[in-house]
Structures are given as structure tokens and as C-alpha cells.
Amino acid sequence: MVTVGAGMGMMLVETLGAKAELGVVGGAAIIIGVTQFIAALSLRHDALAADRAGFPDSDRINGVD
């Protein structure tokens, strides 16, 4: 969705110059990067929770001392 918005934004700022186009592309890249970072943290949290679910009586993570 962000990529489609950036593509439409590129068409809208076409006449404003290269700096405007780079701003649109850079803004889209930042938004995509932040969402991927949040997704990675969510997956890491879910993996740790699933790993701990196998050992309910222990505070240790499987394989980590």
C-alpha cells in the first residue's frame, strides 16, 4: 500500500523537481523500514513466548544458560 502511494505521489510531484521526488521515495522507504522493524520485534517476541511455553516451570530459555 505504501509503495502504491509513493508511486502516485511521484506522479503528483513530478513537476516540483528531483528533491521532491527523493522526498517521496525516502518517506516511503522510512515507513516501510519502520513497519518491517516492528514486524521483526513482534516475531521475536512471539518466538520467545512459544519457546518459554515448552518450559512453564523454568525461567530459562531453551538452550540458553
GROMACS elastic network, one bead per residue, 0.5 to 0.9 nm:
[ bonds ]
;  ai    aj funct       b0    kb
    1     4     6  0.52010   500
    1     5     6  0.62807   500
    1     6     6  0.86433   500
    2     5     6  0.50293   500
    2     6     6  0.61024   500
    2     7     6  0.85846   500
    2    28     6  0.62808   500
    2    29     6  0.88168   500
    2    31     6  0.76647   500
    2    32     6  0.72663   500
    3     6     6  0.50043   500
    3     7     6  0.61468   500
    3     8     6  0.86664   500
    3    25     6  0.88592   500
    3    28     6  0.68892   500
    3    29     6  0.87855   500
    3    32     6  0.85977   500
    4     7     6  0.50435   500
    4     8     6  0.62908   500
    4     9     6  0.84989   500
    5     8     6  0.51498   500
    5     9     6  0.59952   500
    5    10     6  0.85522   500
    5    28     6  0.82467   500
    6    10     6  0.60656   500
    6    11     6  0.87486   500
    6    24     6  0.61607   500
    6    25     6  0.63129   500
    6    27     6  0.83714   500
    6    28     6  0.61302   500
    7    10     6  0.51058   500
    7    11     6  0.66635   500
    7    12     6  0.89277   500
    7    24     6  0.87021   500
    7    25     6  0.84469   500
    8    11     6  0.52303   500
    8    12     6  0.64540   500
    8    13     6  0.89318   500
    9    13     6  0.62253   500
    9    14     6  0.83887   500
    9    21     6  0.80990   500
    9    24     6  0.65541   500
    9    25     6  0.86886   500
   10    13     6  0.53802   500
   10    14     6  0.58522   500
   10    20     6  0.83577   500
   10    21     6  0.58260   500
   10    22     6  0.88884   500
   10    24     6  0.66834   500
   10    25     6  0.78230   500
   11    14     6  0.52630   500
   11    15     6  0.84452   500
   11    21     6  0.88465   500
   12    15     6  0.76185   500
   12    16     6  0.86240   500
   13    16     6  0.52638   500
   13    17     6  0.72414   500
   13    18     6  0.88775   500
   13    20     6  0.62060   500
   13    21     6  0.62959   500
   13    24     6  0.83346   500
   14    17     6  0.62645   500
   14    18     6  0.79038   500
   14    20     6  0.78253   500
   14    21     6  0.67751   500
   15    18     6  0.87474   500
   15    20     6  0.88793   500
   16    19     6  0.78337   500
   16    20     6  0.60754   500
   16    21     6  0.78650   500
   17    20     6  0.56738   500
   17    21     6  0.66212   500
   17    22     6  0.89256   500
   18    21     6  0.50791   500
   18    22     6  0.61105   500
   18    23     6  0.85119   500
   19    22     6  0.50834   500
   19    23     6  0.60792   500
   19    24     6  0.87083   500
   20    24     6  0.63431   500
   20    25     6  0.87432   500
   21    24     6  0.51835   500
   21    25     6  0.62890   500
   21    26     6  0.84640   500
   22    25     6  0.50887   500
   22    26     6  0.57740   500
   22    27     6  0.82940   500
   23    26     6  0.50318   500
   23    27     6  0.58968   500
   23    28     6  0.84670   500
   24    27     6  0.52128   500
   24    28     6  0.62557   500
   24    29     6  0.86612   500
   25    28     6  0.51583   500
   25    29     6  0.61849   500
   25    30     6  0.87245   500
   26    30     6  0.62055   500
   26    31     6  0.86713   500
   27    30     6  0.51498   500
   27    31     6  0.62865   500
   27    32     6  0.86636   500
   28    31     6  0.51444   500
   28    32     6  0.61506   500
   28    33     6  0.84991   500
   29    32     6  0.51384   500
   29    33     6  0.59914   500
   29    34     6  0.85847   500
   30    33     6  0.50443   500
   30    34     6  0.61295   500
   30    35     6  0.86277   500
   31    34     6  0.52678   500
   31    35     6  0.62877   500
   31    36     6  0.86748   500
   32    35     6  0.52533   500
   32    36     6  0.61946   500
   32    37     6  0.86365   500
   33    36     6  0.51410   500
   33    37     6  0.61606   500
   33    38     6  0.86972   500
   34    37     6  0.50322   500
   34    38     6  0.62264   500
   34    39     6  0.85831   500
   35    38     6  0.51218   500
   35    39     6  0.61342   500
   35    40     6  0.86193   500
   36    40     6  0.61170   500
   36    41     6  0.86725   500
   37    40     6  0.50939   500
   37    41     6  0.63067   500
   37    42     6  0.86269   500
   38    41     6  0.51811   500
   38    42     6  0.61680   500
   38    43     6  0.86747   500
   39    42     6  0.50290   500
   39    43     6  0.61700   500
   39    44     6  0.85818   500
   40    43     6  0.51551   500
   40    44     6  0.61499   500
   40    45     6  0.86091   500
   41    44     6  0.50462   500
   41    45     6  0.61284   500
   41    46     6  0.86163   500
   42    45     6  0.51232   500
   42    46     6  0.61926   500
   42    47     6  0.86084   500
   43    46     6  0.50880   500
   43    47     6  0.60972   500
   43    48     6  0.86372   500
   44    47     6  0.51195   500
   44    48     6  0.62480   500
   44    49     6  0.86162   500
   45    48     6  0.52269   500
   45    49     6  0.61803   500
   45    50     6  0.86294   500
   46    49     6  0.50474   500
   46    50     6  0.60905   500
   46    51     6  0.85092   500
   47    50     6  0.51048   500
   47    51     6  0.60738   500
   47    52     6  0.86180   500
   48    52     6  0.61569   500
   48    53     6  0.85671   500
   48    61     6  0.76669   500
   49    52     6  0.51746   500
   49    53     6  0.61717   500
   50    53     6  0.50520   500
   50    54     6  0.70154   500
   51    54     6  0.57724   500
   51    55     6  0.75266   500
   51    61     6  0.67068   500
   51    62     6  0.66154   500
   52    55     6  0.53301   500
   52    56     6  0.64258   500
   52    58     6  0.79125   500
   52    59     6  0.75524   500
   52    60     6  0.76271   500
   52    61     6  0.61135   500
   52    62     6  0.74071   500
   53    56     6  0.55903   500
   54    62     6  0.84672   500
   55    58     6  0.55390   500
   55    59     6  0.78210   500
   55    60     6  0.79779   500
   55    61     6  0.81196   500
   55    62     6  0.79614   500
   56    59     6  0.77657   500
   58    61     6  0.80373   500
   60    63     6  0.81484   500
   60    64     6  0.66784   500
   60    65     6  0.67319   500
   61    64     6  0.53982   500
   61    65     6  0.75257   500
   62    65     6  0.82609   500
